[in-house]
Amino acid sequence: MSSEPTLWQRSRQAAYAEITRVAMELFLHQGFEQTTIEQIASTAGISRRSFFRYFGTKEDIVLGDLASQGELVRDALEQVPSTVGPWEALRQALHAVDALDIEPGVTLKIATMMYRTPSLRARSIEKHLHWQSLLVPDIRRRLGLEEDDASDPAPAAVVASAIACLDVAGELWVSGGGVGDLAAFYDRAVEAVRSGS
């Protein structure tokens, strides 16, 4: 069976990319909150109804597919040997999906918009909660707990803390004008959480 995308899939991907491009230009030119879905649809040459075939919300355009990136982190985490402890396993998984790197396509202006816009922050947190539900089962096993043992808060606390450290590292990178190593900021945040200093 061929794994080549169909004509319909290629057309959909092209439309998704074009709507994203148009929207990001508008966001960066006039501001996220000042840009309406109607403007995006009109500039992209589609109807408002068509917009919602590609995106659930305006925030989803900026955040990309953060939810599916969580699935990539989970898959990478499951590839880390079970002998590796929870914190190091999470770091290896985040590194494997480039979550600890600044993507060349993500400019400081876009990252700043993400961290400074309340609705984007809220949506990002919502998607990170989805990450937590995906990653906790693996961390539970690494801590030697039974798969169905939901009575111990430790696995969820470790995962939530690691995600918070990633978020803090990103915000520090933005507030520093895009200077610095995101992975180093993450490592320092984790060190502080684990040592209490």
Order of alpha helices (4+ residues) and beta strands (2+ residues): alpha-alpha-alpha-alpha-alpha-alpha-alpha-alpha-alpha-alpha
